[in-house]
Amino acid sequence: MAVQSVFIVQHVAREDEDDENVKFIGAYSSRAEARAAISRLLPQPGFRDYPEGFHIDEYLLDQDHWSEGFIAADEALKTLPASQSA
């Protein structure tokens, strides 16, 4: 049976609302393998300070997972009312 999806593990450490540090940990063939990776990393420096920062997301293969365009942050700021952009 061919693999139909992968499990992506990321870690996000949020210092505050405006400061986050995102790390791509890896892509795994099963949720169990993804959890095992988290277990290996939890005792490591940094990760142990933010144990709630791990996230596992399942992605089906051969599918677009972002199907819309995007605007850059500086363009998004231009669309805010003047009272919010300062």
NUDRENNU-488687 format. One line per field, with one value per residue (C-alpha): residue number from 1; residue in three letters; x, y, z. Coordinates in nm, 2 decimals, padded with zeros to 4 digits. Example, Ala and Ser with C-alpha at 12.3 -4.5 7.8 and 13.67 -1.06 7.14 Angstrom:
// residues 2
num: (1; 2) .
residuo: (Ala; Ser) .
u: (01.23; 01.37) .
v: (-00.45; -00.11) .
w: (00.78; 00.71) .
// end
This chain:
// residues 86
num: (1; 2; 3; 4; 5; 6; 7; 8; 9; 10; 11; 12; 13; 14; 15; 16; 17; 18; 19; 20; 21; 22; 23; 24; 25; 26; 27; 28; 29; 30; 31; 32; 33; 34; 35; 36; 37; 38; 39; 40; 41; 42; 43; 44; 45; 46; 47; 48; 49; 50; 51; 52; 53; 54; 55; 56; 57; 58; 59; 60; 61; 62; 63; 64; 65; 66; 67; 68; 69; 70; 71; 72; 73; 74; 75; 76; 77; 78; 79; 80; 81; 82; 83; 84; 85; 86) .
residuo: (Met; Ala; Val; Gln; Ser; Val; Phe; Ile; Val; Gln; His; Val; Ala; Arg; Glu; Asp; Glu; Asp; Asp; Glu; Asn; Val; Lys; Phe; Ile; Gly; Ala; Tyr; Ser; Ser; Arg; Ala; Glu; Ala; Arg; Ala; Ala; Ile; Ser; Arg; Leu; Leu; Pro; Gln; Pro; Gly; Phe; Arg; Asp; Tyr; Pro; Glu; Gly; Phe; His; Ile; Asp; Glu; Tyr; Leu; Leu; Asp; Gln; Asp; His; Trp; Ser; Glu; Gly; Phe; Ile; Ala; Ala; Asp; Glu; Ala; Leu; Lys; Thr; Leu; Pro; Ala; Ser; Gln; Ser; Ala) .
u: (00.00; 00.14; 00.17; -00.12; -00.02; 00.26; 00.27; 00.45; 00.59; 00.67; 00.76; 00.65; 00.80; 00.61; 00.79; 00.50; 00.22; 00.45; 00.76; 00.74; 01.01; 00.89; 01.10; 01.02; 01.11; 01.04; 00.80; 00.69; 00.51; 00.27; 00.13; 00.31; 00.65; 00.57; 00.49; 00.81; 01.01; 00.84; 00.93; 01.30; 01.31; 01.11; 01.41; 01.64; 01.72; 01.47; 01.21; 01.17; 01.09; 00.80; 00.66; 00.32; 00.48; 00.48; 00.22; 00.15; -00.04; -00.14; -00.11; -00.25; 00.00; -00.04; -00.28; -00.25; -00.27; -00.27; -00.49; -00.53; -00.29; -00.14; -00.02; 00.30; 00.30; 00.38; 00.09; -00.14; -00.04; -00.14; -00.50; -00.54; -00.71; -00.45; -00.55; -00.44; -00.13; 00.07) .
v: (00.00; 00.34; 00.62; 00.85; 01.12; 01.25; 01.39; 01.72; 01.81; 02.17; 02.35; 02.70; 02.89; 03.21; 03.47; 03.71; 03.78; 03.94; 03.71; 03.35; 03.11; 02.83; 02.52; 02.25; 01.93; 01.67; 01.47; 01.13; 00.84; 00.79; 00.98; 00.73; 00.82; 01.19; 01.14; 00.94; 01.24; 01.47; 01.23; 01.24; 01.62; 01.70; 01.67; 01.88; 02.24; 02.49; 02.23; 02.14; 02.50; 02.50; 02.15; 02.27; 02.41; 02.09; 02.05; 01.75; 01.81; 01.55; 01.64; 01.43; 01.37; 01.51; 01.78; 02.16; 02.27; 02.64; 02.72; 03.10; 03.38; 03.59; 03.95; 04.05; 04.19; 04.54; 04.53; 04.41; 04.70; 04.94; 04.81; 04.90; 05.22; 05.49; 05.46; 05.09; 05.11; 05.33) .
w: (00.00; -00.10; 00.15; 00.10; 00.35; 00.55; 00.91; 00.94; 01.28; 01.36; 01.68; 01.77; 02.06; 02.14; 02.35; 02.32; 02.08; 01.82; 01.85; 01.75; 01.65; 01.41; 01.34; 01.09; 01.26; 00.99; 00.78; 00.90; 00.75; 01.04; 01.34; 01.56; 01.40; 01.44; 01.81; 01.85; 01.71; 01.96; 02.24; 02.13; 02.12; 02.44; 02.68; 02.46; 02.55; 02.43; 02.34; 02.71; 02.79; 02.53; 02.54; 02.42; 02.10; 01.91; 01.63; 01.40; 01.08; 00.83; 00.46; 00.18; -00.10; -00.45; -00.34; -00.33; 00.03; -00.04; -00.33; -00.30; -00.37; -00.09; -00.03; 00.14; 00.49; 00.37; 00.13; 00.40; 00.62; 00.34; 00.36; 00.73; 00.83; 00.93; 01.29; 01.29; 01.08; 01.32) .
// end
